[in-house]
Amino acid sequence: MSSIDSTSTSTSPRSFSRCVANWRETEGKGAESERQRISRDIHDSTIQPYIGLKFALEALARKVPPDHPLAKDIGKLVDMTTMEIAGLRRYVNGLKGQLGGKDETLGSILEQKAARFAEIFNIKVSVEVAQEGNVESWLADDICHMMGEALSNIRRHTNALFARVRLTCDSRMLTLEIINPRDRGVALHMFTPRSIAERALALGGRCKVETGSGRYTVVIIEILLLP
């Protein structure tokens, strides 16, 4: 039986490291290409129709007298489409690896979105940034989206007139809490906001709901930044 030359089947540490480096480079290029494709698709299939809708609403607003009963509602719809276009553009820029303005932080983005939400839906929203670290723009957009969805749930499913948002972020963990008072006379029942929980899970985190003394409902989103 002939022997097998071990040198022909083994891989040196240097060769192995080079293979890993090449694999990571190829994977990175593939991911970048996919992000670019998705950003173009979002721009063409979503942002452009939103812009068309915004133009149509603005044209309608110009036809409606300021004292018309629907004038305020049409103005709110214009503001909502403007807000969604800005969010989509931020998301596309995140996919492209482009950050926002030099002074833009996750906290400031959350404050802006909360202020627009409060103005449109007449629900007071306060944002507290207990601690803020640096996060990628795509992650900032996901966090902003989850906050917006949590606030929308409060508007749709409760009679709350105010909500609080608290952000804590260090090098290892990002925690976002959305807090609202419970409706009086309504039986306490536990729930999980499915869409938020699924998005948090996809980001390597989790979503949980706490009621504490029963006076408040707290949606807690935790995203692990470093293992």
Buried (B, 14 or more C-beta within 10 A) or exposed (E): EEEEEEEEEEEEEEEEEEEEEEEEEEEEEEEEEEBEEBBEEBEEEBBEEBBEBBEEBBEBBEEBEEEEEEBEEBBBBBBBBBBBBBBBBBBBBBBBEEEBEEEBBBBBBBBBBBEBBBEBBEBEBEBBBEEBBEBEBBBBBBBBBBBBBBBEBBBEEBEBEEBBBBBBBEEEBBBBBBBBBBEEEEEEEEEEBEBBBEBBEEBEBEBEBEEEEEEBBBBBBBBEBEE
